[in-house]
Amino acid sequence: MKIWIYSLIFSISLSLPAMAQHEKNIESVRAAFITQKLDLSPEESQKFWPVYNNYRNDMRELAIKRNQQRKAFKQSATTPVDDLSIETEMLEIKKRYRQEFVKVLPRQKAAMVYPAEREFMQQLIEHLPRKNKKNN
């Protein structure tokens, strides 16, 4: 399974010119990776993924908010970005969803959601080509 995930990540990074399709495929690989890492049964998956998708949407909204604040700061240079406030909100979301994950998964599996997500991101970063890679 791991070889398949790595191969898919690599092929996605090389073969998809359209960003929307690229993001959709990354989400598919993320789902496969997390399902495998948590060893989710079909019943657990059915309950887990709607909650996880809501979590991802909430985190994505905060990331967009942070990026908009940073963009506004760069353009006007008047109001500094309050990254600490955004990070606090992100932590609150994680706390809230940790409780939600425990409602739909055994406690041990629920505790592995965030570590599995971090591991996926680390592997994704390692396998994506670098934009600023120097040609030697």
Buried (B, 14 or more C-beta within 10 A) or exposed (E): EEEEBBEBBEEBBEEBEEEEEBEEBBEEBBBBBBBBBBEBEEEBBEBBBEBBEEBBEBBEEBEEEBEEBBEEBEEEEEEEBEEEEBEEBBEEBBEEBBEBBBEBBEEEBBBBBBEBBEBBEEBBEEBBEEEEEEEE
